[in-house]
Amino acid sequence: MTWFRALYYGQTLVKNLASLKGATAMLSSLGVLYTVLKCADYFNVAKQSAIQPYWWVFLGAGVVGATWICRPKLSSACKLKDRDITIEIAVGDLFAFDGALIVGTNTTFDTQYRVS
C-alpha cells in the first residue's frame, strides 16, 4: 500500500467512524448488551450482576464492528452489460495501474487567474 492510499484510508476511516453511521454501529453494541441482560433476567438464565460487569466486551465488539462497517472502499468494479468490459474506479497512484486508463476531466479549461 502506497503512502497516498494509507493516508487516504486512515483519514476516511476516522471521518466515517466520527459520522452518524459509526456512532450507530458503536451504540448498537450497547443495545445488544441491554437486550441480553433483559432476556437473561426475564428467563432467569443468569442474574444481571453476572453479565453486567462485562459491558466493556460489548463496547469493544461495537468498536471493532463499527471499524469494519465504516472502512473505506479503495476500489469498485462494474461489468458492462453484454460487453466484455469491466470498469474499475480505484484510489491510488495513476502510474501504478496496469492496462488502459480513463482520466476524467472537465470540458472547460480556465487558463486565466480570476480574482473573485
N, CA, C and O of each residue as an XYZ file, in Angstrom:
464
protein
N       0.850     -1.169      0.000
C       0.000      0.000      0.000
C       0.897      1.234      0.000
O       1.784      1.370      0.843
N       0.660      2.109     -0.932
C       1.470      3.303     -1.031
C       1.095      4.288      0.072
O       0.074      4.126      0.740
N       1.912      5.287      0.253
C       1.672      6.246      1.317
C       0.384      7.020      1.061
O      -0.318      7.384      2.005
N       0.065      7.277     -0.215
C      -1.157      8.012     -0.539
C      -2.386      7.204     -0.157
O      -3.321      7.737      0.439
N      -2.389      5.917     -0.499
C      -3.534      5.073     -0.165
C      -3.667      4.918      1.348
O      -4.778      4.917      1.877
N      -2.528      4.786      2.050
C      -2.574      4.650      3.504
C      -3.113      5.927      4.151
O      -3.911      5.855      5.085
N      -2.690      7.081      3.667
C      -3.171      8.353      4.196
C      -4.664      8.512      3.905
O      -5.428      8.903      4.788
N      -5.080      8.216      2.687
C      -6.494      8.303      2.326
C      -7.323      7.346      3.177
O      -8.384      7.714      3.683
N      -6.839      6.127      3.331
C      -7.560      5.118      4.100
C      -7.729      5.564      5.551
O      -8.819      5.457      6.114
N      -6.655      6.062      6.154
C      -6.705      6.497      7.553
C      -7.638      7.678      7.754
O      -8.448      7.675      8.682
N      -7.537      8.692      6.895
C      -8.393      9.866      7.028
C      -9.861      9.514      6.823
O     -10.727      9.986      7.560
N     -10.137      8.691      5.826
C     -11.520      8.328      5.542
C     -12.090      7.450      6.647
O     -13.264      7.587      6.992
N     -11.294      6.559      7.205
C     -11.762      5.710      8.295
C     -12.128      6.541      9.519
O     -13.172      6.313     10.129
N     -11.289      7.493      9.881
C     -11.570      8.351     11.035
C     -12.824      9.188     10.776
O     -13.657      9.352     11.668
N     -12.958      9.716      9.558
C     -14.131     10.519      9.214
C     -15.404      9.672      9.265
O     -16.435     10.135      9.754
N     -15.339      8.455      8.772
C     -16.505      7.575      8.787
C     -16.869      7.137     10.202
O     -18.052      7.031     10.527
N     -15.872      6.881     11.046
C     -16.161      6.487     12.429
C     -16.790      7.624     13.220
O     -17.581      7.382     14.131
N     -16.445      8.867     12.879
C     -17.000     10.019     13.577
C     -18.368     10.414     13.021
O     -18.985     11.355     13.520
N     -18.842      9.719     12.012
C     -20.128     10.048     11.402
C     -21.270      9.370     12.160
O     -21.048      8.630     13.117
N     -22.479      9.636     11.715
C     -23.664      9.036     12.310
C     -23.658      7.516     12.121
O     -24.111      6.774     12.992
N     -23.149      7.069     10.994
C     -23.069      5.626     10.725
C     -22.154      4.936     11.734
O     -22.488      3.861     12.234
N     -21.012      5.536     12.038
C     -20.089      4.961     13.012
C     -20.644      4.972     14.416
O     -20.494      4.005     15.162
N     -21.296      6.086     14.781
C     -21.894      6.167     16.123
C     -23.012      5.149     16.277
O     -23.163      4.547     17.341
N     -23.795      4.952     15.226
C     -24.873      3.960     15.271
C     -24.307      2.562     15.450
O     -24.838      1.772     16.231
N     -23.239      2.253     14.737
C     -22.640      0.924     14.847
C     -22.055      0.683     16.233
O     -22.168     -0.421     16.767
N     -21.427      1.711     16.827
C     -20.856      1.534     18.161
C     -21.941      1.422     19.234
O     -21.848      0.578     20.126
N     -22.957      2.260     19.153
C     -24.003      2.257     20.170
C     -24.929      1.054     20.046
O     -25.601      0.693     21.012
N     -24.975      0.437     18.884
C     -25.815     -0.751     18.739
C     -25.298     -1.896     19.600
O     -26.075     -2.754     20.021
N     -24.000     -1.917     19.864
C     -23.455     -2.960     20.738
C     -23.995     -2.827     22.160
O     -24.237     -3.832     22.828
N     -24.184     -1.594     22.623
C     -24.767     -1.404     23.954
C     -26.242     -1.802     23.959
O     -26.756     -2.255     24.982
N     -26.921     -1.637     22.833
C     -28.288     -2.122     22.710
C     -28.353     -3.638     22.778
O     -29.291     -4.196     23.347
N     -27.362     -4.307     22.202
C     -27.287     -5.770     22.283
C     -27.061     -6.188     23.736
O     -27.674     -7.145     24.208
N     -26.190     -5.479     24.441
C     -25.955     -5.773     25.858
C     -27.238     -5.633     26.665
O     -27.548     -6.496     27.486
N     -27.981     -4.565     26.445
C     -29.230     -4.344     27.168
C     -30.226     -5.467     26.868
O     -30.909     -5.956     27.767
N     -30.300     -5.869     25.602
C     -31.221     -6.949     25.229
C     -30.826     -8.261     25.892
O     -31.688     -8.992     26.381
N     -29.534     -8.567     25.914
C     -29.061     -9.800     26.558
C     -29.380     -9.769     28.048
O     -29.834    -10.767     28.608
N     -29.143     -8.623     28.693
C     -29.437     -8.506     30.124
C     -30.920     -8.687     30.412
O     -31.285     -9.390     31.355
N     -31.765     -8.069     29.623
C     -33.203     -8.173     29.862
C     -33.730     -9.582     29.574
O     -34.591    -10.080     30.300
N     -33.218    -10.226     28.523
C     -33.643    -11.604     28.229
C     -33.175    -12.561     29.322
O     -33.923    -13.446     29.739
N     -31.949    -12.386     29.781
C     -31.431    -13.251     30.851
C     -32.221    -13.035     32.139
O     -32.474    -13.982     32.883
N     -32.607    -11.803     32.397
C     -33.393    -11.512     33.596
C     -34.810    -12.092     33.471
O     -35.347    -12.631     34.438
N     -35.399    -11.984     32.305
C     -36.770    -12.467     32.111
C     -36.861    -13.989     32.236
O     -37.775    -14.516     32.870
N     -35.911    -14.681     31.630
C     -35.947    -16.142     31.654
C     -35.184    -16.730     32.845
O     -35.053    -17.950     32.951
N     -34.691    -15.892     33.726
C     -33.933    -16.310     34.903
C     -32.751    -17.223     34.537
O     -32.425    -18.156     35.270
N     -32.127    -16.941     33.405
C     -30.953    -17.717     32.971
C     -29.749    -17.324     33.815
O     -29.003    -18.183     34.284
N     -29.569    -16.062     34.000
C     -28.448    -15.576     34.797
C     -28.860    -14.262     35.449
O     -29.735    -13.552     34.953
N     -28.239    -13.966     36.524
C     -28.501    -12.694     37.179
C     -27.805    -11.581     36.400
O     -26.767    -11.802     35.776
N     -28.383    -10.391     36.443
C     -27.777     -9.262     35.745
C     -26.388     -8.959     36.273
O     -25.512     -8.517     35.529
N     -26.196     -9.196     37.543
C     -24.893     -8.889     38.132
C     -23.794     -9.795     37.597
O     -22.615     -9.469     37.735
N     -24.151    -10.936     36.985
C     -23.134    -11.824     36.420
C     -22.676    -11.356     35.048
O     -21.529    -11.597     34.671
N     -23.546    -10.693     34.295
C     -23.219    -10.261     32.927
C     -22.815     -8.797     32.876
O     -21.963     -8.418     32.072
N     -23.408     -7.980     33.712
C     -23.231     -6.539     33.656
C     -21.779     -6.068     33.793
O     -21.430     -5.080     33.146
N     -20.920     -6.697     34.579
C     -19.534     -6.216     34.663
C     -18.745     -6.348     33.354
O     -17.674     -5.757     33.215
N     -19.263     -7.111     32.410
C     -18.555     -7.311     31.144
C     -19.076     -6.389     30.052
O     -19.076     -6.765     28.879
N     -19.520     -5.190     30.414
C     -20.029     -4.239     29.440
C     -18.944     -3.830     28.456
O     -19.234     -3.536     27.296
N     -17.699     -3.809     28.909
C     -16.590     -3.394     28.061
C     -16.376     -4.359     26.898
O     -15.868     -3.944     25.856
N     -16.746     -5.637     27.040
C     -16.639     -6.595     25.939
C     -17.597     -6.202     24.816
O     -17.241     -6.249     23.639
N     -18.818     -5.815     25.194
C     -19.801     -5.408     24.196
C     -19.392     -4.106     23.518
O     -19.559     -3.949     22.309
N     -18.856     -3.175     24.301
C     -18.391     -1.914     23.731
C     -17.206     -2.141     22.798
O     -17.131     -1.528     21.733
N     -16.278     -3.017     23.189
C     -15.148     -3.343     22.321
C     -15.593     -4.011     21.030
O     -15.057     -3.727     19.959
N     -16.580     -4.906     21.135
C     -17.118     -5.537     19.933
C     -17.803     -4.502     19.049
O     -17.762     -4.606     17.823
N     -18.432     -3.507     19.665
C     -19.050     -2.432     18.896
C     -18.032     -1.586     18.162
O     -18.259     -1.195     17.017
N     -16.911     -1.298     18.805
C     -15.848     -0.524     18.153
C     -15.259     -1.313     16.986
O     -15.028     -0.759     15.912
N     -15.017     -2.604     17.199
C     -14.474     -3.435     16.117
C     -15.488     -3.538     14.967
O     -15.117     -3.437     13.798
N     -16.758     -3.737     15.305
C     -17.785     -3.806     14.272
C     -17.945     -2.505     13.515
O     -18.114     -2.513     12.296
N     -17.895     -1.379     14.225
C     -18.003     -0.073     13.576
C     -16.818      0.188     12.662
O     -16.974      0.766     11.586
N     -15.629     -0.238     13.089
C     -14.455     -0.084     12.234
C     -14.607     -0.901     10.963
O     -14.232     -0.445      9.883
N     -15.150     -2.096     11.081
C     -15.347     -2.944      9.903
C     -16.422     -2.372      8.979
O     -16.260     -2.374      7.759
N     -17.511     -1.884      9.556
C     -18.603     -1.345      8.748
C     -18.194     -0.044      8.054
O     -18.576      0.190      6.907
N     -17.430      0.794      8.731
C     -17.086      2.120      8.212
C     -15.784      2.166      7.420
O     -15.329      3.246      7.045
N     -15.183      1.016      7.161
C     -13.929      1.038      6.411
C     -14.181      1.583      5.004
O     -15.208      1.275      4.398
N     -13.256      2.385      4.481
C     -13.457      2.954      3.150
C     -13.173      1.931      2.056
O     -12.309      1.065      2.194
N     -13.916      2.054      0.981
C     -13.671      1.206     -0.183
C     -12.604      1.875     -1.028
O     -12.736      3.047     -1.382
N     -11.554      1.146     -1.354
C     -10.475      1.697     -2.162
C     -10.671      1.430     -3.643
O     -10.007      2.043     -4.478
N     -11.584      0.513     -3.980
C     -11.878      0.276     -5.392
C     -13.276     -0.302     -5.524
O     -13.803     -0.939     -4.611
N     -13.857     -0.058     -6.690
C     -15.180     -0.575     -7.003
C     -15.198     -0.915     -8.483
O     -14.791     -0.099     -9.310
N     -15.666     -2.117     -8.828
C     -15.667     -2.565    -10.222
C     -17.090     -2.859    -10.676
O     -17.945     -3.261     -9.886
N     -17.321     -2.650    -11.960
C     -18.638     -2.890    -12.556
C     -18.439     -3.436    -13.961
O     -17.686     -2.870    -14.754
N     -19.115     -4.537    -14.264
C     -19.031     -5.129    -15.605
C     -20.163     -4.586    -16.447
O     -21.318     -4.589    -16.023
N     -19.833     -4.117    -17.649
C     -20.845     -3.590    -18.546
C     -21.680     -4.717    -19.133
O     -21.160     -5.776    -19.486
N     -22.973     -4.476    -19.232
C     -23.909     -5.481    -19.720
C     -23.663     -5.772    -21.204
O     -23.473     -4.852    -22.000
N     -23.668     -7.040    -21.563
C     -23.490     -7.524    -22.943
C     -22.150     -7.124    -23.559
O     -22.024     -7.073    -24.782
N     -21.163     -6.842    -22.734
C     -19.832     -6.495    -23.240
C     -18.788     -7.159    -22.371
O     -19.048     -7.531    -21.227
N     -17.616     -7.297    -22.927
C     -16.511     -7.903    -22.198
C     -15.625     -6.809    -21.605
O     -14.406     -6.818    -21.776
N     -16.259     -5.866    -20.905
C     -15.534     -4.722    -20.349
C     -15.900     -4.583    -18.878
O     -17.073     -4.640    -18.509
N     -14.894     -4.402    -18.053
C     -15.093     -4.125    -16.635
C     -14.468     -2.768    -16.325
O     -13.300     -2.526    -16.629
N     -15.249     -1.898    -15.724
C     -14.760     -0.578    -15.338
C     -14.522     -0.593    -13.832
O     -15.393     -0.983    -13.054
N     -13.333     -0.165    -13.442
C     -12.980     -0.126    -12.026
C     -12.594      1.289    -11.646
O     -11.782      1.929    -12.314
N     -13.184      1.762    -10.573
C     -12.818      3.057    -10.014
C     -11.978      2.764     -8.782
O     -12.426      2.077     -7.864
N     -10.754      3.289     -8.763
C      -9.827      2.963     -7.678
C      -9.107      4.208     -7.196
O      -8.909      5.163     -7.947
N      -8.723      4.179     -5.941
C      -7.919      5.236     -5.341
C      -6.472      4.773     -5.365
O      -6.172      3.664     -4.923
N      -5.579      5.600     -5.870
C      -4.181      5.214     -5.878
C      -3.361      6.004     -6.876
O      -3.821      6.992     -7.448
N      -2.143      5.547     -7.068
C      -1.215      6.179     -7.992
C      -1.614      5.836     -9.417
O      -1.747      4.662     -9.762
N      -1.803      6.841    -10.232
C      -2.244      6.657    -11.612
C      -1.254      5.816    -12.414
O      -1.660      5.022    -13.262
N       0.024      5.984    -12.154
C       1.042      5.298    -12.940
C       1.329      3.887    -12.438
O       2.093      3.158    -13.071
N       0.747      3.493    -11.335
C       0.974      2.156    -10.794
C      -0.018      1.129    -11.339
O       0.175     -0.071    -11.144
N      -1.075      1.577    -12.017
C      -2.082      0.666    -12.542
C      -1.683      0.141    -13.912
O      -1.066      0.846    -14.712
N      -2.047     -1.107    -14.166
C      -1.808     -1.712    -15.471
C      -3.049     -1.573    -16.341
O      -4.156     -1.394    -15.832
N      -2.864     -1.655    -17.636
C      -3.995     -1.632    -18.556
C      -4.358     -0.228    -18.989
O      -3.643      0.735    -18.711
N      -5.478     -0.132    -19.673
C      -5.951      1.153    -20.187
C      -6.522      1.984    -19.049
O      -7.171      1.462    -18.143
N      -6.271      3.277    -19.111
C      -6.746      4.189    -18.076
C      -7.643      5.249    -18.687
O      -7.417      5.700    -19.810
N      -8.656      5.640    -17.942
C      -9.524      6.737    -18.343
C      -9.400      7.796    -17.261
O      -9.644      7.530    -16.084
N      -9.024      8.986    -17.667
C      -8.877     10.083    -16.722
C      -9.984     11.081    -17.000
O     -10.030     11.683    -18.072
N     -10.865     11.256    -16.048
C     -11.976     12.186    -16.220
C     -11.515     13.621    -16.072
O     -10.731     13.949    -15.181
N     -12.016     14.476    -16.962
C     -11.694     15.899    -16.903
C     -12.949     16.700    -17.176
O     -13.978     16.163    -17.588
N     -12.844     17.977    -16.942
C     -13.921     18.897    -17.234
C     -13.772     19.361    -18.674
O     -12.665     19.329    -19.212
N     -14.849     19.790    -19.311
C     -14.764     20.247    -20.700
C     -14.278     21.678    -20.802
O     -13.915     22.127    -21.889
N     -14.263     22.397    -19.710
C     -13.812     23.786    -19.712
C     -12.479     23.882    -18.987
O     -12.359     23.480    -17.830
N     -11.491     24.414    -19.671
C     -10.175     24.607    -19.072
C      -9.935     26.100    -18.911
O      -9.718     26.792    -19.905
N      -9.968     26.607    -17.708
C      -9.709     28.013    -17.446
C      -8.209     28.201    -17.296
O      -7.573     27.578    -16.446
N      -7.650     29.072    -18.137
C      -6.213     29.283    -18.090
C      -5.836     30.614    -17.498
O      -4.655     30.876    -17.269
N      -6.813     31.466    -17.243
C      -6.523     32.764    -16.673
C      -6.895     32.763    -15.202
O      -7.877     32.146    -14.792
N      -6.103     33.458    -14.425
C      -6.360     33.560    -12.996
C      -7.432     34.621    -12.780
O      -7.305     35.756    -13.238
N      -8.490     34.229    -12.074
C      -9.583     35.163    -11.808
C      -9.600     35.497    -10.330
O      -9.505     34.610     -9.482
N      -9.719     36.767    -10.025
C      -9.832     37.208     -8.649
C     -11.305     37.461     -8.366
O     -11.952     38.259     -9.045
N     -11.825     36.775     -7.360
C     -13.239     36.944     -7.039
C     -13.430     37.756     -5.796
O     -14.564     37.994     -5.382
